[in-house]
Amino acid sequence: MSPLIPQDPDTLKQHLAREVRALREAARHGAGVRLDERPAPAGAPSADEAGELCSCGAAGPGHGCGDDEGHDPWACVCATLPAIPLSAALFTPLRDETGQTVDFTIQAGNHVRAAEWLEAPDRQIGRRLLEVQPGAAVGGLVGALDSVLATGRALKSYALDYTEQRSDGLHRTKLLYDASSCGGKVLATWRAAHNRMELLSLDAQYIASMGWGTWDLLSGEVAWSEGLSSIFRTDPSRPLALAELCDLVLLDDVPRFGKFILALVDGEEPSGTEIRFSVLGEVRTLHLVGHPVIAIDGLPWSVHVIARDLTAQVRSRQRLAATRRQSDRLREEAAAERRVAAVLREALLPTHSAALAQAGVSVAAAYLPAETDAAVGGDWYKCRLLPDGRILLAIGDACGHGLSAVARMAQQRHALAGLAHAPGTDAGQLTTWLNELLCADPAAETATGIIGHIDRERRFRWACAGHPAPLLLRDGTATVLDTGHRGPLFGLLPGHEYGTATVELLPGDLLLLYTDGMVERRGEDIGDSIDILRKVLMGCGGLTAQDTLDRIMDAYTPEDHEDDTCLVALGVG
């Protein structure tokens, strides 16, 4: 940052004041001089004679006002009305028997209409004010004009929201009245507060959240648009000087604002810049563009600044940035969860030991998450050779997704692993015991599962807790195993004794176990979905367990799975 650019408001104001003083001094050398005290021209009336002047400024009889027989001052007043560029009229008060002013008569008027739908005053001469301007009764205009007569004080920009019913409908405008006492009568002018172009300008300022201001560096006069006054929450009649504006700039933005303003005062046209201001305790961000007005002597005598309020956009960007940061954090958390889940999957769903192959079976398993970003869910399987020579084959589905489901899946899988080593237990007992464990845990949720054993004689004895039935592929034909012995879901009914069913397996047979994510679809009967899977399996005759799973997964798209899916294929040698 250049050392010439002030870094705080006080230094900036001092620097700005020096620049303006130097500018005024330079302008003063070439300025014309007007003497405030000059001698009166020859023939001008003296102060004593001034009392004889009429309202037109002429003195005594024969000055040209009225007729030759005498001076008529009211004729002078009425004669000046057409020269006034605003609606103008001379009002005579009408009083009741108590002396209170109840209305005014229009004695004279000009031809100027304050609005297109209002009549010109010269067409209302001789009529009452409340007759020709009936909407004025609500706004208290009669009382305001009467106060001019009572106090002698002029009326300045008296605002009247004027509404009138005409033949073509309702009309409304805001009129501003100025009036003064004139020999027991009231001379008044009125105008619309804004013309059509001014209203369009105001609308544009409010719609675009913008405004503009002009600072006359020589005279010190300041003029602001209503839009700029609205942005800074100031009275439109009291715009802020440049020094006052400096006090509103946030300290961090003072150097940037100083560079912008001082460039304008030096006659340069700086690029637009964003400056933050403190407006009634609220930080508002404005985009400023400026333009110096250069005189023919090369000196800037005025600066124009256009400001657009970007506060809403800045806040939207801040909210968007906060949302992005939160999204990034959630993505990082999700990525960390996926990494943890992936490690858990490898630990909980391992590849198959060589002992199974020595026992004459081949096993393949696959896990298909419903969400591509998910690594593991609540689906699980277990296939291992037990010490007594039997093969434990099980599959289950714990409710939910993510790490909470992984925790429940791990609990059920490890519980089964421990129970399975109890000597002499069959599949029904294991299923009953696992159900009791889940029922006794108030934090547990329901789950489904199939638990079975394949003995040395290749008999598959299995129990079912609300799980879809396995499929058996034999000699090119796939069948659904009977589930007449199926029991309720795990954790649903304590004390339930699960039964078993037995299937004789032959060399070349293939058992397919799967979770419900493989066959459950919204709007589709689960029996139809199982039949579709059965037909796909029929096309896998003669394939190994792994090739069978590959063929099945190729037959389904990721969109087909609305829930996590686990598949286990066991081929009998």
N, C-alpha and C positions, 0 to 999 in steps of 0.2 A: 504494500500500500504506500502510495506517495506521501511523503511527510507534509506536503502542501494541503492534503485533504484532511479536514478536521475529523477527530475521532470521537468527539462528544458534542452534545447539543449546544452547550454554552460557547465553546470555541467556534462551532459552525455559525452561530448567530453573530458572534463578533466579526468573524471573517465576512459574512454576508453583509453586515452593516457597513464595513469598510468599503466593500465593492460598490454598494449602492451610493454611498457618499461620494466616491470617486466618479461614479457615473453622473450623478447630479451636478457635480462641479464642472465636469467636462461639458455637459449639456448647457449649463448656465452661461458659459462664455459666448455661445452663439445664439442665446435666446433673446427674443424681443422683449422690451421693457414697457410696461404700461404704468403710468403714474396714477395712483389712487386719488390724489387731491388735485383737481384742475379747476381753474377759474370758470365761473358760469359764463356762457356766451352772451353777447350783447343782446338785450331785449328779453332775456329770460326773466320770468316773474320772481320776485323776492319771496323770502319765506313768509312774509306777512300776506303776500298776495296768494300764496298757495291755498289758503282756505277757500278762495273763490273758485278753485279748479273744479270742474265736474269730473265724473268718472272716466271720461275719455282723455283727460289731461289738458283740455283747453280751458281758458279763463274768460269769464264775463260774457255779456251779451255779444252777439254777432260773431262768435267764433266758429259757427258753422253747424252746431248741433241744434236741432229743433227748428222752429219757424222764425220768421223775422220779428214776431211780436214778443218773443222771450225764449230763454234757454230751457229745453226739456231734457234733464239728465237721464230719465228712463229710456228716452229714444236713443241716447248714446249707448246705453248698456245693451239694448235690444239689437242695435245695429252691429255690435261686435260679435254677437252669437254665431253668425254664419262662418266667422273666421276661426272658430274653435274646432279642432279636428276630432273632438269627442262629442258624444251626445250632451247637449247643454240646454238648460232651460232656466227661466226666471219664475220662481214660485211665490205666490201670495198666500199667506196663511188664512185659513178659515177657522173661526172660533165659535164655540157655542155660547150660550147665555152666561156661563160662568167664566168666560174668557179663556178656556182651555182650547188649544189647537187640536182640531179633530181631522183636518185634512188640509191640502194645499190646492190652489188653482194655478194652472199653468198659464202664465201671462204671456210668455214669449218662449220661443225655442228655435233650434237650428234643424238642419235636414239630416244629421248624421244618425245612423242606426247603430246601437250597441251590439245588436245581433240581427241576422237576416230576418228572423221571424218577429222582431219587435218593430213597432211603428216609430217613425221619426218624430221628435218632439214638436216640430212645426205643424204636424197634422193633429196635434192634441191641444192646441191653444184654446183656452176658454173652458176646458174640461177639468174635472177633478183628478188629482194624482191617483187616488185609489180606484178611480173608474178606469183610467187608461193603463194603470199598472196594478191590477188587483192582487198579484202575488206579493206586493210590497207590504201588505198588511201583516203577514205572518212574520216578516223579517224585522219589524219595528222601525221602518224607514221614517215614518211620520214623526215618531218621537225623537229620532236622531236629528232630523232637520229642525225640529222645534228647539232642541237644545242649542243649536247654532244661534237662533234668535235670542234665547234666554241668556246665554253665557257670552256670546260674542266670539267664541272660539271656533275656528274653522274646523270642518270635518275632513279628516284625511283618510283616504282609502278605506272607507266603511264598507265591509264585505257583506253582501246580501246574496244568499242562495235563492235565486229567483225562479219560481216555477209558474207556468201559465198554461191553462187549457185553451187551445185554439181549435179551429174547425178541423185541422189536419192532425190533431192529437196533442199529447202533452209535450211541452218543451221545458228545458231547464238549462240555466247557465248561472255562473257566479258573476255578479256585477260589483264593481268597486265605485263608490260614490265619494266625490270631493265637493265640499260646499262651504260657502261663507255668507255672513250677514251683509245685506246691501240695503240700507235705508228702510228697515222693517220688512224687507223681503229676503228671499234666499236665492242666491245664484249657485246652481249646482251643475256639475258634470258627472257623467257616469260612463263606464266602459266595461267590456267583458274582461274578466281577470286574465283570460288566455284566449288568443285566437286559435284557429284550427292548426296552424303550423306549430304554435307553441305547445298545444296539446299533444300533437304527434311527437314533438321533441321530448316532452315529458314522458310519454309512453315508451319511447325508444330508450330513454335513460333508465327507467325502472326495469324494463324487460332485459336490457343488456347489463344492468347493475353498473352503470357508468355515470360520469358527470364531468364537468370541466370548469376551470377557473382561470381568471385573468388577473394578474398583478401588475399595476402600473408602477414601474420602478421610480418614476420622476415625481408623481403626485402622491404616491402611496395608496391610491384608491384600489380596492379589491372588489371583484365581482365574481360570484359563483352561480352556477346553475343549481336548480333545485335538486338534481340528481347528486351533485357533489355534497350539498348540505345534508342530504339524506344519508349518504355514506358515512359522513363524519358526525351525524346526529347533532347538527348545529342549527341555530335559528337562521333561516334564509336571509334575514335582514342583517345578520352579523357574520359575514364570512371571515375566515381566519387569515391573518397576515402570514407571510413566510416565516417570520420568527416564531409565531405561535405554532405553526405546522412542525417546525423543528423539534419542539418540545414533545410532540406526540410520537416521534419516530422511535422504534425500539433501538436500544443502545447498539446492538450488533449491526444494525442497518444504517447507522448514522454516516459512516464513511461513504457508503454507496449513495445515500440520499444527498450528501454534501457534494459529491462528484457530479451528480445529476443537476442539482440546482445551480451550482457555481458555473457549470458549463453554459447553462441558459443565460445567466447574468453576464457572462463573457461574450454572449452573442453566438455561441455554438448551438448546434442541434444534436443533443446526445441521443444515443440509442435508448430504446425502451428498457425499463428496469422494474423489478419487483421489490417493493418496499413494504415492511410491516409497520403498522401504526397501532398504538393503543388508543382505542375509542371507547370511552366510558368503561374502562377495565376489560374490554374485549380486544383480543388481537385480531386485526383485520389485515389481509394481504392485498395490496393494490398494485396493479400494473400501470406504470406511469410513462407517458410519452409527452414530450414538451417541444415548444417552438418559440423562439425569440422573435419579437417584432422589431425589425431594424429600420431606423430612420435613414434619410438620404445622407446624413453625416456619418453613417456607419455605426452609430451607437444604438444598443438595444434599449428601447424605452419601456417595453412591456414584455411579459412572458405569458404564454398560454400553456396550460397543462391539462391533459385529458387523463382521467383516472378510471380504471375499470376494476371493480371489486371482484377479486378472485378467491375470497374467503371460502365460499361454498366449495369451489373446485379443489382448493388446497386441503380442506377437511376431508373431501371425498378421497383425495390421493392418500392422505394420512390413514384413513380407514382402510383403503385398499392395501396400503403397505403393511398395516397391522394384520390384515387378513392373510396376506401373503406370508408374513412371518409366522403366523399361527399355522398356516398350511404347511410351511416348510418344517415347522417343529413336529406337526402331526405326521408328516411323511417320514421324518427321521425316526420318530417313535415307532411308526409302522414298520420301517425298514429294520429297526433293531428287533422288533417283535418277530419279524419274518426270519431274521438270522437265528434268534433263539429257538423259534419253532422248527427251523430246518435242522438245527442240531438235535433237538428233541426227537424229531422224526427218525433221524438216523439212529438215535439211541433206542427208540421205542419200537420202531418197525424195521428191524435189521434184515439183512439178506439171510438166506437159509443155509443151515449147516450141512456139512457133508454127511452127517449121520443119517439124515433123511434119505439121501440118495442111496446109501448102503442098505437102508431098510426097504428099498424098492419103490420109492415114490419120488416124483419130481414136483416141486412146488414153485409157483411164481405168484407174485403179488404186485399190485399197482395202487397208487393213491392219486385220485384226481380231485383237486380242490375246486369248489364251485367258483371261487374268485382266483383269478390268475396270480394275484399278488400274494395270496395266502400260501403258506408252506405246509401247514398241517391243521387239522381240526379235531373233531371228537371221534372220528372213525378209527377202528383199530382191528388188528388180527393177531393171532398167535398160532404158530405151527412148530411143534418141537417133539423130539423123541423123549419119552419118559423112561425112567429107570426100569420099569416093569416091561418094556418092549412095546407098549402102546404108543400111538402117535396122537398127541393132542392137537385138534384142529378147532379153532374158535374164531369168531368174528363178532364185532359189536359196534354200536353207534351211540356215543354219549351226546347228550343234547348240547347244542350251541356250536360256536366257532371261536377261533383265536386261542389265546393262552389259557383262558378259563376252561374251555372245552378240552384242551390238551391235558390240563391238570386232572380233570375227571376221567379222561381216557386212561391216563397213566395209573390212576388209582385203581380202576377196574381191571386193567390188564395185569398189573402187578399183584393184585389180590387173587386173580385167577391163577397166576403162576405159583403163588404160595399154596393155594388150596389144592392145586392139581397134583402136588407131591404127597398129599396124604394117601397112604396105602389103601388100596381096595375101594377107592371112590369111583362112582360112575358119573356120567354126564349129568344125570338128573340131580344128584346130590350137589355137584359143583354149581349148577345153575341155581339151586335152592339156596345154598350158602351165600352166593354172590348177591342174590336178591335181598337176603337178610341184612347183609352189610350195607347196602344202599338204603334200605328202609330204616335202619337204625341211625343213619347220618342225616340230621335235619338240614344240613347244607347241600345234601346231594340232590340231584335232579334225576328224572327218569332216563332210561336207556333201553336199547334193544340188544339182543345178542343170540348167537347160536354157539353152543358148546358141545363138542363131540369127541369120541375116541375112535381110532381105527386100530383094531387088534391084529394079532399075527395071522388070523384067519381071514383078514381083509373084510371084516364086518365093521360098518360105520354105524355106531350107536350114538344118537344125538338128541339134545334137548333144545327147545326154542322158547325164547322170551320175547314174544311180539315182533319177531324179525321175519323178513321175507324168506321164503323157502329156497333151499339150494336147488341147483339144476344138475342133472346127471346126463352126461353125453355117453351113449353106448351104441356102437355100430352105426354111427351116423344119425342116430335119433336122440333128441334132447327131450327130457321129461322133467316136470316139476315134482320134487319130492313131496309126499303127502305131509300135511301139517295138522292132522287131526289132533295131535298131542300138544299143540302150541299153547303156551301159558301167557300170562300177562307180562307187561313190560317190567323190567327191573325197577325196584323202588316204588312200585305202585301198590302191591298187595302183600303185606308181611304175613309170614306163616304159610305161604302157598308152596305146595309140593309139586315140583315140575316133573313131568313124565318124559319118557324117551321113546324113540322109534329106531328100528334097526334096518339097515340096507346092506345087502350082500354086494360087495364090489368084485368085479372081474378084471383080469388083465386087459389093458387098453381103455378102461373106463376113465372118465375125467369128471371130477366134482368142481362145480363153480359156486363159490359163496360170494355174496355181494351185499352192500348196504343199500338202504332205500333211496339214496341219491341217484342210483342207477336206473330206477324204474318209476320214481314219483315225478309227475309233471302236473302243473296246474291245468285244469280243464281236461285231463285225460284219465281214463280209468286205469288203476294200477294193474288190473288183470291184463288189459291190452298191452301195457308196457312190458310186463313180464313175458307175454307171448312174443313180442318183438325181439326181446333179448334171447328167448329160446330159439327162435328161427335163425338169429345170427350165430348162435352157438352150434346149430346143426351144420353150418358151413365150415366148421373147424375140425371135422373128423380127420384123424390121423396126424394132427399137429401136436407139438409138444405143449406143455403148460404155458411156457413163455410166449410161444408163437400164437397160442390161442388168445392170450390177453392182448397181444399186439393187434390181432385181427379184430377183436371186439372194440378196442379203443379207436381203431381206424374207422369203424362203422358209425361212430358217434362224434359229433362236433362238440367243442367246449360249451356252446350255447345250449346243448341238450341237458347239461347238468345244472340243475337249480340248487343242488345241495352237494356237500362233500360226498365223495364216493370212494369206497375201498373195494377192491376185487382180489380174490384169492382163488387160484386154480391149482388143483391137485390131481396129477396123473398117476394112475396105478400101473406099475410095471409087471 
